[in-house]
């Protein structure tokens, strides 16, 4: 199996892309630290991994709180003596609002979770990863990188652009320790991220109509699946990508090429 004897930490592991990636990596032999805000969802993923013969532990944590995510990162070393893979995936859409009326509190919440939370996850994982090298994968987005036409998403897009810049900085800084750092940039994916989206009515006032007569998802004419992103994460986590670092990989069925 591709990840035999590897230890992985996955944030946002209770649902969506994080859940799919945790299950996929466990299927390929990784022992997994499951990190999320929601303990019930973590327990469900843990049970699924264990029923399939894998190993997993859970760590309930808010990634924007340094003490909590630091404790989660240490849990891997305490349980299995090492950490090889980090999938910094947790994030929110947050509040969708015109810049003029966006509350500072809403801006800060999105940046604190998506960008600061990613920084804290990587920061606290580095000491364990430096022992033998490893792979860090960050979930960014087509938004803020190729696509800027989703109105009201200035905070979200800024956080996602920041993640790719952070990824590139980290890739160069950590290369000397044989730690690779890459980002996945999904387009529309069937997940429950809409549950943490607060779209203000004022967005309708700033939106510029854009129509795609043949649709805006060229490859499948439908959103992608979390499992498709998980397959990419598996590749970036494995030794099969051992010369790939500092790279943002788009997994969007060419959506961003038509929407950009």
Buried (B, 14 or more C-beta within 10 A) or exposed (E): EBBEEBBBBBBBBBBBBBBBBBBBBBBBBBBBBBBBBEEEBBBBBBEBBEEEEBBBBBBBBBBBBBEBBBBBBBBBBEBBEBBBBBBBBBBBBBBBBBEEEBEEEBBBBBBBBBBBBBBBBBBBBBEBBBEEBBBBBBBBBBBBBBBBEBBBBBBBBBBBBBBBBBBBEBBEEBBEBBBBBBBBBBBBBBBEBEEBBEBBEBBEEEEEEEEEEEEBBBEBEEBBBBBBBBBBBBBBBBEEBEEBBBBBBBBBBBBBBBBE
